């Protein structure tokens, strides 16, 4: 088990991106991350920082409507968003299991909607608004 990440609190999107960039240093190929939290709590902004930390220089957006974005960063990063799709069979048909392998880092927003499909060693990260 890797150690060193204790989470944190940010005051604005710029700080959230910086935390994501720092967090990327703890990531390894084969990891699956379940990002949970309220709407607009910073999940996608944090992922922008992760991709920056993994040397990805193109725009990073939430795949709310496309469902899956693939980024060719330092490691292949698969960014999945379950906000608009909670039907487990659809995720299976889209090849979710094919993405979860030793070559990719998989980051899933709203992952609580597909918890039954996640590997046992999934790393859960909770986001929340302060207050």
Secondary structure as GFF3:
##gff-version 3
##sequence-region A 1 131
A	DSSP	alpha_helix	13	24	.	.	.	ID=ss1
A	DSSP	beta_strand	32	37	.	.	.	ID=ss2
A	DSSP	alpha_helix	43	53	.	.	.	ID=ss3
A	DSSP	beta_strand	68	72	.	.	.	ID=ss4
A	DSSP	beta_strand	76	81	.	.	.	ID=ss5
A	DSSP	alpha_helix	88	93	.	.	.	ID=ss6
A	DSSP	alpha_helix	96	99	.	.	.	ID=ss7
A	DSSP	beta_strand	104	109	.	.	.	ID=ss8
A	DSSP	three_ten_helix	111	117	.	.	.	ID=ss9
A	DSSP	beta_strand	123	127	.	.	.	ID=ss10
###
